[in-house]
Amino acid sequence: MIALDDDYQYALVSGPNRDYLWLLSRTPELPAEVKQRYLSIAKTLGFAVDNLVWVNQQPRG
C-alpha cells in the first residue's frame, strides 16, 4: 500500500516492483483532486503514470 485516505475510500497500491499500480475507489467515480494527488505520489515514486489504463466503471444501461 502506497497511499490510503483517512476514510478508506481511495487507495494507491502497487505490486512488489513498479510493473503494477492500482488506484482503487469504493465508488465508480474518482474525484479529480484525489486522482491528481495519487498520480503525483506515484510519479514521484518512479511509476510510469502516462502508461496507466483507465477502465470505465459506469454501469451499462
Number of C-alpha atoms within 10 A of each C-alpha: 10 14 15 15 10 8 6 9 12 20 19 19 16 17 10 8 8 12 9 12 20 16 20 15 16 10 11 12 10 15 11 8 9 15 15 11 11 18 19 13 15 22 12 11 11 9 19 15 14 8 7 13 9 8 7 9 10 9 6 5 3
